[in-house]
Amino acid sequence: MTATIFRHATVIPVDPKRRIIENGAVRVVGDRIDRVGADAEVAVEPGDRIIDCRHKIIIPGLIDAHGHAGHCLIRSIASDLTPQWMKIVTPIYYHATTREFWYADGLVSGLERLRAGVTTGVSIISSMPRSDDPEFAVNHARAYAQIGLREIICTGPAGLPWPRDVTRWETGEPIRRSISFPEMMEGAEAAIQTLDGSADGRIRVYLTPFTIVPSIDPSNVSTPDQAVSLTADDRMHARAVRELARKHGVRLHSDAFAGHIRLAWQDKENALLGPDIHLQHCWGISPAEIDILAETGTHVTHAPPGRSTPVIEMVARGINVAVTTDGTAPSRHFDMLQTARLFQSVQHVLRNHDRFFFPPGKVLEMITIGAARALGLEDEIGSLEPGKKADLLVIDLNKPHLTPRWMPVHRLIHQSSGADVEMVMVNGSILLDQGRSTRMDETEALILAQHEADKLVRRAGAASYMHDPGWGQLYRTLDEPITPPQF
């Protein structure tokens, strides 16, 4: 079989030996990596495609283990209203989005991730998961499949109260409905049945309840007087999620904050903890909760800067922690290299500017093999090893900010960004070449996305949440109170 061989590169495979191979080569056959090593050791056969990578780095595809679908087409909306942001955008997601919106967002988020070298991205449908219409997940995944990326669609039940009101637009006219918890679970199951394993295995579905304990604050720390014991709804919720995940053999993902982990562990049989789940955030968790995560083998994902997340303490206890973007709204991006640098900087500042914490090699692991491990995919992706899927990046070092070309891992974490990614391969196919998608007309995709975003703003009346830049102001002020949208 004809191979593609990347030659004369600095190869950083993030393999078990943590090699840095100068003048290295990677041989790809089909959708798998065949050989990684010194250039002279990787044989070239007649008909092989040769890609000269002098002055370039090859690394595994980057993995964003937690992000939100929908964020790309609402970014900056309500960005000046941080305390109310969730209360503003969640009703917009639940009452003003259409099936076309979710496809358009998939195009934009997929192309942004592709250009930044993110070959596998987690996409939670909405800020708080919305599963009542499986076509939302189907349309988002369709865009990623067309671009050629891997996507993990995360869908599942919303938090309390149940039922929840939603508005559907599939007939062109808004139809308001009240969706029960069982209906949310049915919608999530339909998405699993339709999507999981599709697009040659590049699309997966993880069952994703909003939080692991729905009765307490879903977005903030709960103190011991607020998080006392599990309720009947909490126990039913955990049992139903566990049963559906077992039925279809899918992994789990959710959010957790202080109080959630301790309460979830009160029901050890069904607790949404363990090696088949990764939990995002974990703000303010106690030493006892860190012990529970370590004991259960639960994975954690963290988006910097975070709020009082004990990352160092978790890693010191052997907990696998990956760095994520948390999506692109209200003011984030999908550039994992910049996100990794922010993570490192924040940890240094939090520890009295101690720059010995999280050296560049550890940080690179947290967005490659560590992230793959959090997703349960470390046998397939996350490193460049023979037999693994051929997901890799070529990064051009021949640039002023990346010169001199030594200490390449330092260069990646300290100075590089997604803009330096020149080529992306996923599943053995080149999806980005010279910084452009090989499968999509980007101009056409962005025109469609802008059109759908404009329509969303009109449907939601969201123009009132789009503020001036605050010229000359030291501190943002507003002329009148801001209230969440009423649907």
Residue, then its C-alpha position, 0 to 999 in steps of 0.5 A: m500500500t502506498a504510504t505518506i512519509f513526512r521526512h527531515a522533521t523534528v518529531i515529538p511523538v509524546d510516546p512512552k520514551r518521550r523522545i525528541i527525534e531530530n531529522g526524524a520521519v513519520r510513515v503513514v499507511g492508510d489511516r494508521i502510523d506505520r513507523v516513527g524514527a530517525d529519517a535514515e531508519v524509515a524506508v521509502e518505497p516506490g510510489d510513496r508520497i514524500i513531504d519534506c518537513r525541514h525546519k518543522i515540528i511534527i507532533p500528535g494532533l491536539i485534543d480539546a476534551h471539553g468545549h461547547a457546541g453553539h459557542c462560536l455563533i454567540r461569542s461576545i454576546a453578553s461578554d460584559l455581563t459575566p455574572q448573568w452570562m449563563k442566565i442569558v445564553t441558556p434561554i437563547y440556546y433553548h428557545a432561539t436556535t434551529r437545526e440550521f444554526w447547529y450545522a453552521d456552528g459546526l462548520v465554524s467551530g470545526l474550521e477554527r479547531l482545524r486551523a489551530g491543530v485540534t484534531t479531536g474536539v469535545s462538543i457539548i450541545s448548548s451551554m447546558p446540554r439540550s437533547d430534546d432534538p437529536e438533529f441538533a447533535v446530528n447536524h453539528a457532527r455532520a459539519y465535523a464529518q465533512i471537514g474530516l475531524r474527530e468530534i465527540i458529541c456530548t448530549g444528555p439531560a439538562g439540570l433541574p427543574w424538570p420538565r424544561d421548556v424549549t422552543r422548536w423551529e423545525t416547521g419555520e414557526p416557533i412551537r413551545r414544548s415542555i420536555s420531561f427528564p425521560e424525554m431528554m434521555e430518549g433524545a440523548e439515546a437517539a443521538i447515540q444510536t444515530l451518531d456513535g461510531s459514524a464517519d469511519g469512527r471519527i464521530r463518538v457520542y458521550l452521555t453528558p448530564f449537566t452536572i453529576v448531582p443536579s440538586i445543588d448549584p450547577s455552576n459554582v461551589s456548594t459549601p457543606d451546609q448547602a450540599v448535605s445529602l443526595t435527594a431522590d432526584d439525584r439518585m434517580h438521575a445517576r441511576a438513569v444515566r448509568e443504565l443508558a451508558r451501560k446499554h450502549g457502551v458509551r463513556l460519560h462526561s459532566d461538570a462538577f464543583a465543590g460538593h458534587i463529588r462528595l455527594a455523588w459518592q454517597d451512592k457508590e453503586n451509581a455515582l458518576l465517578g470512575p475511569d469511564i468519565h471525565l469531569q470538567h472544572c472541579w472548582g474549590i473541591s476539598p482534599a476529601e473530594i480529591d481523595i475520592l477522585a484518586e480512589t475512583g480513577t476519575h479523570v479531570t479536565h480544566a480550562p484556565p484560568g479556572r476558579s480555585t481549582p486545585v490542579i497541582e494537588m490533583v496531579a500530585r495525587g495521580i489524577n489525570v488532568a487535561v487542559t481544555t478550552d471550555g469552548t469559545a464563548p463569551s471570550r475564548h478561542f479554540d487555540m490549544l497552544q495558547t490555552a496551554r500557555l495560559f494554563q502554565s502562566v496561571q499556575h505559576v502566578l497562583r504559586n507565588h510566581d514559582r515557574f518550576f511547576f508544570p514544565p513545558g513537557k508536562v503541559l504538552e502531555m496535558i493537551t495530547i496523551g493526557a487528554a486522550r487518556a481522559l477520553g478513554l482513547e489513549d490506545e488510538i490517539g494522543s501520541l505518534e506510535p505505530g498502530k495508532k491513528a494517523d492524527l498529526l500536525v506539522i508546525d513551521l518553525n522557520k519564523p522569527h518568533l520561533t527562532p532559534r530552532w532549539m528546545p522545541v517543546h519549550r518553543l511550542i509551549h512558550q511561543s507558538s500558537g495555532a497560527d503556526v500550524e501548517m498541515v493537519m492530518v486526521n485518520g491518514s487524510i490531510l485536512l489542512d495544507q498551507g493553512r487552508s482546509t482541503r475539504m471545505d470552501e471556507t468562504e462559503a461556510l463563513i457566509l452561511a455561519q454569519h447568516e445563521a448568527d444574524k438570524l439568531v440575534r433577531r429571533a432572540g432579541a440579543a442585540s441588547y446584549m451586544h455592547d460598545p467596547g467601553w472606550g476610555q472606561l477604566y471600569r465597565t459601566l452600564d446605563e440600565p439594568i440588564t435582564p435575561p431574555q424572556f421567551 
